[in-house]
Amino acid sequence: MRLLFIALIAFLMVSCGSNEPKPINLNTDMCDFCKMTIANGKFGAELITQKGRYYKFDDVSCMVQFAKSSEVPAKAFFVNDYLKENELVAAEKCYYLKGGTINSPMHGNLAAFFTPKDQEEFQKKLNADPMTWEQIYDSYK
């Protein structure tokens, strides 16, 4: 009986520590950095802390600034794919464009793409510069 109890507690502890994003409820959820309502499904972002708390953002720049200014250690970063409406993917797996005609909610002007092919195609369309997740993260103080 004791072994069953220990197994149950271990299962509950592991299941609570998810690395999966939670969907952003557009026009309902608020940005945890700038406090604006998250309304655009192309630019939202999400951070999961080491303790499993979720923070949602209306712009990648808000998420990075929050992470850099907060004492809360981040475990995972997610961004919306620019080509899909409100679909979060791991930030480090994406390809980014910055500037040009990209107009994100808080003027971070970053767009994330899941494939390098999409990034390359939209680089010309948006007249934007390619970036990596590391370059984006390091560009904020």
Backbone as a chain_set.jsonl record, in Angstrom:
{"seq": "MRLLFIALIAFLMVSCGSNEPKPINLNTDMCDFCKMTIANGKFGAELITQKGRYYKFDDVSCMVQFAKSSEVPAKAFFVNDYLKENELVAAEKCYYLKGGTINSPMHGNLAAFFTPKDQEEFQKKLNADPMTWEQIYDSYK", "coords": {"N": [[0.825, -1.191, 0.0], [1.936, 1.225, 0.801], [3.915, 1.576, -1.143], [2.343, 1.936, -3.412], [1.158, 4.406, -2.789], [3.43, 6.079, -2.799], [4.169, 5.841, -5.482], [1.934, 7.04, -6.675], [2.138, 9.703, -5.738], [4.605, 10.418, -6.925], [3.881, 10.249, -9.64], [1.96, 12.312, -9.787], [3.584, 14.525, -9.228], [5.314, 14.565, -11.443], [3.49, 14.888, -13.551], [2.519, 17.439, -13.095], [4.544, 19.109, -13.863], [4.612, 20.183, -16.583], [5.905, 20.789, -19.881], [4.543, 21.827, -21.927], [2.867, 24.287, -23.889], [0.107, 26.407, -22.891], [-2.975, 27.179, -24.432], [-3.426, 30.489, -25.738], [-5.937, 32.692, -24.884], [-7.352, 34.613, -27.032], [-8.234, 38.067, -27.026], [-9.06, 37.93, -24.419], [-7.134, 36.994, -22.488], [-4.534, 38.666, -20.688], [-1.513, 40.487, -21.267], [1.291, 39.665, -19.415], [3.349, 41.424, -19.05], [3.041, 44.075, -20.268], [0.388, 44.488, -19.786], [-1.639, 44.735, -21.668], [-4.52, 43.596, -23.517], [-4.316, 40.468, -25.093], [-4.546, 40.266, -28.428], [-3.808, 39.648, -31.041], [-3.19, 36.878, -32.922], [-0.837, 36.283, -34.27], [1.421, 37.171, -32.988], [1.631, 36.511, -30.262], [3.037, 35.171, -27.166], [4.571, 32.907, -24.792], [5.71, 32.007, -21.553], [7.11, 29.555, -19.484], [7.744, 28.926, -16.144], [10.391, 27.629, -13.978], [9.065, 26.521, -11.844], [6.693, 25.842, -12.973], [4.752, 27.764, -13.548], [2.696, 29.706, -15.71], [3.128, 32.382, -17.975], [1.743, 34.85, -20.035], [1.994, 36.677, -23.132], [1.662, 39.556, -25.297], [3.435, 40.113, -27.272], [6.573, 39.113, -28.554], [8.713, 40.639, -27.69], [7.798, 41.641, -25.246], [7.771, 39.305, -23.718], [10.519, 38.607, -23.619], [11.621, 40.864, -22.368], [10.273, 40.718, -19.904], [11.302, 38.257, -18.966], [13.988, 38.945, -18.664], [13.882, 40.973, -16.77], [12.771, 39.885, -14.556], [12.846, 38.016, -11.493], [12.179, 35.447, -11.686], [12.992, 32.251, -12.679], [13.075, 31.058, -15.984], [11.787, 28.2, -17.685], [10.864, 27.372, -20.166], [10.249, 28.783, -23.406], [7.79, 30.024, -25.608], [6.487, 30.861, -28.819], [4.175, 32.437, -31.1], [3.55, 31.073, -34.289], [3.948, 32.97, -37.105], [2.539, 32.446, -39.436], [0.406, 30.925, -38.721], [-2.644, 31.037, -37.012], [-2.51, 31.882, -33.767], [-0.895, 29.69, -32.77], [1.222, 28.145, -30.709], [4.724, 27.533, -30.564], [7.905, 26.061, -29.727], [10.268, 28.466, -28.837], [13.038, 28.356, -29.405], [13.17, 26.737, -31.597], [12.343, 28.116, -33.764], [12.486, 30.389, -36.616], [13.357, 33.703, -37.214], [12.172, 37.013, -38.112], [12.882, 40.477, -38.194], [11.818, 43.867, -37.978], [11.381, 45.927, -40.908], [8.275, 45.773, -42.54], [6.894, 44.593, -40.5], [4.616, 44.761, -37.898], [4.184, 44.541, -34.814], [2.251, 44.175, -31.726], [3.487, 45.608, -29.446], [5.495, 46.895, -30.676], [7.834, 45.413, -30.956], [8.28, 44.231, -33.255], [8.799, 41.675, -34.346], [8.656, 38.576, -36.029], [7.861, 35.154, -35.958], [8.761, 32.084, -37.487], [8.12, 28.713, -38.376], [9.607, 27.244, -40.168], [12.705, 27.412, -42.061], [12.326, 27.938, -44.729], [9.879, 29.334, -44.861], [10.655, 31.616, -43.44], [12.588, 32.67, -45.191], [11.023, 33.179, -47.489], [9.221, 35.133, -46.519], [10.946, 37.103, -45.713], [11.626, 38.724, -47.87], [9.078, 39.639, -48.62], [8.292, 41.078, -46.358], [10.348, 42.801, -46.02], [12.363, 42.474, -44.058], [14.836, 41.699, -41.501], [16.691, 38.697, -40.985], [16.857, 36.747, -37.971], [18.113, 34.967, -35.093], [16.882, 33.0, -32.288], [18.634, 33.307, -30.133], [19.96, 35.713, -30.78], [17.813, 37.48, -30.623], [17.053, 37.222, -27.905], [19.402, 38.085, -26.663], [19.467, 40.721, -27.473], [18.011, 42.353, -25.837], [18.227, 44.174, -22.828]], "CA": [[0.0, 0.0, 0.0], [2.822, 2.374, 0.884], [4.553, 1.691, -2.448], [1.327, 2.507, -4.306], [1.032, 5.811, -2.415], [4.632, 6.758, -3.28], [4.063, 5.877, -6.944], [0.911, 8.035, -7.002], [2.721, 11.025, -5.48], [5.608, 10.65, -7.971], [3.147, 10.508, -10.884], [1.359, 13.646, -9.699], [4.641, 15.528, -9.306], [5.799, 14.602, -12.817], [2.438, 15.399, -14.44], [2.329, 18.871, -12.851], [5.664, 19.851, -14.418], [4.507, 20.114, -18.035], [6.647, 21.719, -20.726], [3.66, 22.14, -23.046], [2.194, 25.584, -23.732], [-1.353, 26.471, -22.756], [-3.477, 28.094, -25.464], [-3.722, 31.878, -25.389], [-7.323, 33.061, -25.171], [-7.315, 35.945, -27.649], [-9.216, 39.06, -26.593], [-9.42, 37.672, -23.024], [-5.908, 36.969, -21.683], [-3.765, 39.909, -20.628], [-0.068, 40.37, -21.294], [1.848, 39.768, -18.066], [4.364, 42.477, -18.996], [2.51, 45.42, -20.542], [-1.001, 44.468, -19.304], [-2.603, 44.881, -22.757], [-5.218, 42.377, -23.9], [-3.667, 39.783, -26.215], [-5.574, 40.25, -29.469], [-3.303, 39.233, -32.349], [-2.689, 35.518, -32.873], [0.439, 36.13, -34.978], [2.552, 37.692, -32.219], [1.604, 36.123, -28.853], [4.148, 34.375, -26.654], [4.306, 32.334, -23.475], [6.878, 31.586, -20.782], [6.826, 28.653, -18.367], [8.817, 29.029, -15.155], [10.92, 26.384, -13.417], [8.05, 25.975, -10.931], [5.507, 25.453, -13.736], [3.793, 28.854, -13.728], [2.585, 30.197, -17.085], [2.962, 33.812, -18.21], [1.364, 35.068, -21.433], [2.437, 37.978, -23.628], [1.099, 39.948, -26.587], [4.536, 40.396, -28.185], [7.808, 38.429, -28.147], [9.547, 41.598, -26.947], [7.298, 41.688, -23.866], [8.214, 38.09, -23.034], [11.96, 38.67, -23.362], [11.847, 41.898, -21.347], [9.795, 40.157, -18.64], [12.265, 37.247, -18.53], [15.242, 39.602, -18.272], [13.671, 41.857, -15.623], [12.137, 39.122, -13.487], [13.659, 37.112, -10.683], [11.601, 34.127, -11.884], [13.747, 31.528, -13.709], [12.266, 30.474, -17.049], [12.092, 26.834, -18.111], [10.561, 27.219, -21.591], [9.703, 29.94, -24.111], [6.997, 29.677, -26.782], [6.056, 31.998, -29.639], [3.204, 32.08, -32.128], [3.998, 31.012, -35.676], [3.358, 34.092, -37.842], [1.673, 31.959, -40.513], [-0.723, 30.188, -38.162], [-3.348, 31.869, -36.043], [-2.465, 31.508, -32.358], [-0.312, 28.364, -32.573], [2.494, 28.294, -30.002], [5.794, 26.569, -30.812], [9.096, 26.351, -28.928], [10.969, 29.641, -29.372], [14.37, 28.041, -29.924], [13.026, 25.973, -32.84], [11.805, 29.0, -34.806], [13.324, 31.278, -37.42], [12.745, 35.006, -36.96], [12.409, 38.219, -38.897], [12.683, 41.689, -37.396], [11.808, 45.143, -38.683], [10.636, 46.026, -42.16], [6.86, 46.136, -42.401], [6.288, 43.853, -39.388], [4.066, 45.711, -36.929], [3.643, 43.775, -33.693], [1.508, 45.014, -30.769], [4.305, 46.513, -28.627], [6.542, 47.381, -31.578], [9.036, 44.591, -31.0], [8.357, 44.005, -34.703], [9.383, 40.356, -34.576], [7.76, 37.525, -36.5], [8.475, 33.831, -35.851], [8.361, 31.124, -38.513], [8.527, 27.379, -37.986], [10.577, 26.672, -41.111], [13.584, 28.398, -42.698], [11.737, 28.263, -46.029], [8.896, 30.411, -44.619], [11.416, 32.808, -43.081], [13.201, 33.203, -46.4], [9.959, 33.711, -48.347], [8.644, 36.349, -45.957], [11.983, 38.126, -45.557], [11.472, 39.652, -48.997], [7.731, 40.235, -48.563], [8.192, 41.994, -45.225], [11.533, 43.657, -46.029], [12.845, 42.356, -42.688], [16.133, 41.065, -41.299], [16.626, 37.414, -40.275], [17.479, 36.682, -36.648], [17.964, 33.72, -34.345], [16.34, 33.192, -30.944], [19.712, 33.807, -29.282], [20.163, 37.125, -31.094], [16.671, 38.228, -30.068], [17.146, 37.228, -26.444], [20.563, 38.893, -26.264], [19.313, 42.119, -27.896], [17.328, 43.089, -24.762], [19.031, 44.279, -21.598]], "C": [[0.88, 1.27, 0.0], [3.508, 2.629, -0.462], [3.594, 2.31, -3.465], [1.161, 4.0, -4.043], [2.224, 6.613, -2.941], [4.593, 6.886, -4.804], [3.05, 6.932, -7.382], [1.445, 9.45, -6.81], [3.75, 11.355, -6.565], [4.936, 10.969, -9.299], [2.563, 11.911, -10.881], [2.419, 14.737, -9.814], [5.154, 15.662, -10.736], [4.752, 15.228, -13.737], [2.188, 16.888, -14.247], [3.41, 19.706, -13.52], [5.682, 19.823, -15.945], [5.388, 21.159, -18.72], [5.819, 22.131, -21.927], [2.993, 23.495, -22.823], [0.702, 25.418, -23.519], [-1.85, 27.452, -23.81], [-3.718, 29.504, -24.91], [-5.161, 32.158, -25.793], [-7.324, 34.491, -25.695], [-8.493, 36.786, -27.191], [-9.732, 38.817, -25.179], [-8.184, 37.744, -22.133], [-5.171, 38.301, -21.783], [-2.269, 39.587, -20.673], [0.467, 40.587, -19.874], [2.958, 40.808, -17.947], [3.739, 43.856, -19.168], [1.047, 45.585, -20.147], [-2.046, 44.737, -20.39], [-3.303, 43.54, -22.997], [-4.515, 41.771, -25.112], [-4.714, 39.576, -27.299], [-5.097, 39.698, -30.803], [-2.622, 37.867, -32.254], [-1.391, 35.275, -33.611], [1.639, 36.434, -34.074], [2.6, 37.271, -30.757], [2.788, 35.251, -28.465], [3.813, 33.888, -25.244], [5.609, 31.854, -22.852], [6.395, 30.648, -19.689], [8.015, 28.728, -17.421], [9.283, 27.648, -14.697], [9.897, 25.715, -12.499], [6.758, 25.615, -11.647], [4.443, 26.523, -13.897], [3.855, 29.359, -15.168], [2.393, 31.707, -17.097], [2.703, 33.989, -19.704], [1.672, 36.502, -21.842], [1.841, 38.272, -24.996], [2.168, 40.184, -27.646], [5.768, 39.652, -27.666], [8.687, 39.363, -27.321], [9.094, 41.721, -25.497], [7.796, 40.478, -23.076], [9.7, 38.167, -22.678], [12.263, 39.72, -22.293], [11.398, 41.424, -19.97], [10.827, 39.166, -18.09], [13.548, 37.891, -18.017], [15.084, 40.47, -17.021], [13.128, 41.123, -14.399], [13.15, 38.268, -12.744], [13.22, 35.662, -10.877], [12.376, 33.388, -12.986], [12.819, 30.835, -14.712], [12.74, 29.065, -17.379], [11.887, 26.677, -19.616], [9.94, 28.503, -22.135], [8.945, 29.436, -25.343], [6.578, 30.951, -27.497], [5.005, 31.514, -30.639], [3.869, 32.083, -33.49], [3.232, 32.092, -36.444], [2.343, 33.633, -38.888], [0.472, 31.166, -40.017], [-1.359, 31.049, -37.082], [-3.282, 31.246, -34.647], [-1.994, 30.074, -32.128], [1.085, 28.511, -31.984], [3.448, 27.16, -30.321], [7.015, 26.991, -29.986], [9.926, 27.449, -29.592], [12.304, 29.285, -30.009], [14.324, 27.228, -31.221], [12.572, 26.836, -34.011], [12.892, 29.81, -35.499], [12.614, 32.629, -37.405], [13.079, 36.038, -38.015], [12.116, 39.402, -38.003], [12.695, 42.904, -38.309], [10.97, 45.115, -39.94], [9.211, 46.474, -41.921], [6.148, 45.334, -41.316], [5.847, 44.867, -38.341], [3.389, 44.938, -35.796], [3.069, 44.718, -32.633], [2.34, 46.011, -29.961], [5.546, 46.982, -29.369], [7.885, 46.683, -31.398], [9.339, 44.235, -32.445], [9.134, 42.747, -35.068], [8.309, 39.397, -35.05], [8.521, 36.207, -36.455], [7.901, 32.908, -36.923], [8.904, 29.757, -38.125], [9.544, 26.765, -38.934], [11.474, 27.771, -41.695], [13.053, 28.821, -44.068], [10.73, 29.405, -45.888], [9.604, 31.711, -44.264], [11.991, 33.469, -44.33], [12.155, 33.844, -47.324], [9.438, 35.046, -47.82], [9.672, 37.444, -45.71], [11.849, 39.169, -46.659], [10.14, 40.372, -48.935], [7.637, 41.314, -47.49], [9.375, 42.962, -45.128], [12.196, 43.68, -44.642], [14.167, 41.595, -42.635], [15.988, 39.739, -40.551], [17.377, 37.49, -38.949], [17.292, 35.285, -36.075], [17.346, 34.039, -32.984], [17.416, 33.775, -30.016], [19.966, 35.291, -29.53], [19.032, 37.98, -30.52], [16.811, 38.354, -28.568], [18.277, 38.134, -25.97], [20.402, 40.375, -26.615], [18.596, 42.985, -26.848], [18.188, 43.06, -23.512], [18.238, 43.861, -20.397]], "O": [[0.6, 2.242, -0.702], [3.662, 3.781, -0.869], [4.007, 3.125, -4.29], [1.034, 4.779, -4.987], [2.044, 7.709, -3.472], [4.948, 7.931, -5.349], [3.284, 7.643, -8.358], [1.214, 10.311, -7.659], [3.758, 12.476, -7.074], [5.378, 11.869, -10.012], [2.665, 12.625, -11.879], [2.172, 15.769, -10.437], [5.404, 16.778, -11.193], [5.1, 16.018, -14.614], [1.687, 17.542, -15.162], [3.213, 20.903, -13.728], [6.701, 19.463, -16.534], [5.587, 22.26, -18.208], [6.351, 22.731, -22.861], [2.599, 23.818, -21.702], [0.111, 24.415, -23.918], [-1.197, 28.467, -24.055], [-4.153, 29.678, -23.772], [-5.553, 31.886, -26.927], [-7.302, 35.451, -24.925], [-9.599, 36.284, -26.995], [-10.725, 39.42, -24.771], [-8.177, 38.468, -21.137], [-5.185, 38.967, -22.819], [-1.827, 38.55, -20.18], [0.131, 41.574, -19.219], [3.457, 41.048, -16.847], [3.893, 44.716, -18.3], [0.521, 46.698, -20.17], [-3.217, 44.945, -20.074], [-2.744, 42.481, -22.714], [-4.16, 42.486, -26.049], [-5.659, 38.807, -27.119], [-5.926, 39.313, -31.629], [-1.6, 37.723, -31.584], [-0.88, 34.155, -33.586], [2.754, 36.0, -34.364], [3.543, 37.645, -30.059], [3.455, 34.668, -29.32], [2.895, 34.392, -24.596], [6.498, 31.358, -23.545], [5.383, 30.914, -19.04], [9.163, 28.608, -17.849], [8.649, 26.635, -14.992], [9.864, 24.489, -12.389], [5.818, 25.135, -11.014], [3.335, 26.222, -14.341], [4.928, 29.43, -15.767], [1.597, 32.247, -16.328], [3.359, 33.361, -20.535], [1.622, 37.421, -21.025], [1.55, 37.356, -25.765], [1.837, 40.431, -28.806], [5.975, 39.574, -26.455], [9.33, 38.931, -26.365], [9.927, 41.89, -24.607], [8.192, 40.601, -21.917], [10.091, 37.829, -21.561], [13.081, 39.479, -21.405], [12.068, 41.697, -18.974], [11.186, 39.217, -16.913], [14.127, 37.424, -17.037], [16.052, 40.68, -16.29], [13.042, 41.705, -13.317], [14.171, 37.857, -13.295], [13.814, 34.75, -10.303], [12.41, 33.86, -14.123], [11.895, 30.118, -14.327], [13.937, 28.775, -17.356], [12.628, 25.948, -20.274], [9.212, 29.209, -21.438], [9.408, 28.53, -26.035], [6.343, 31.984, -26.87], [4.955, 30.332, -30.98], [4.652, 32.977, -33.811], [2.001, 32.114, -36.428], [1.393, 34.355, -39.19], [-0.386, 30.777, -40.81], [-0.656, 31.717, -36.324], [-3.91, 30.222, -34.38], [-2.62, 29.326, -31.377], [2.015, 28.944, -32.664], [3.064, 25.991, -30.351], [7.133, 28.152, -29.595], [10.244, 27.361, -30.778], [12.667, 29.85, -31.041], [15.354, 27.056, -31.873], [12.432, 26.34, -35.129], [14.031, 29.902, -35.043], [11.395, 32.688, -37.568], [14.095, 35.963, -38.706], [11.222, 39.351, -37.158], [13.459, 42.977, -39.272], [9.983, 44.386, -40.035], [8.963, 47.434, -41.192], [4.922, 45.388, -41.22], [6.626, 45.734, -37.945], [2.179, 44.712, -35.818], [3.361, 45.913, -32.636], [1.926, 47.161, -29.808], [6.525, 47.412, -28.759], [8.94, 47.267, -31.65], [10.484, 43.973, -32.815], [9.989, 42.744, -35.954], [7.189, 39.402, -34.539], [9.682, 36.14, -36.86], [6.708, 32.949, -37.223], [10.015, 29.649, -37.608], [10.274, 25.854, -38.544], [11.053, 28.922, -41.81], [13.305, 29.94, -44.514], [10.724, 30.333, -46.696], [9.211, 32.783, -44.723], [11.89, 34.684, -44.501], [12.383, 34.923, -47.872], [9.237, 35.983, -48.592], [9.302, 38.601, -45.517], [11.949, 40.368, -46.397], [10.072, 41.578, -49.17], [6.984, 42.339, -47.685], [9.401, 43.835, -44.261], [12.543, 44.739, -44.119], [14.561, 40.936, -43.597], [15.236, 39.664, -39.578], [18.382, 38.189, -38.818], [16.43, 34.524, -36.515], [17.291, 35.199, -32.576], [17.12, 34.648, -29.201], [20.167, 36.048, -28.58], [19.27, 39.068, -29.997], [16.704, 39.448, -28.014], [18.125, 38.864, -24.99], [21.144, 41.206, -26.091], [18.578, 44.211, -26.963], [18.798, 42.043, -23.184], [18.752, 43.885, -19.279]]}, "num_chains": 1, "name": "protein.A"}
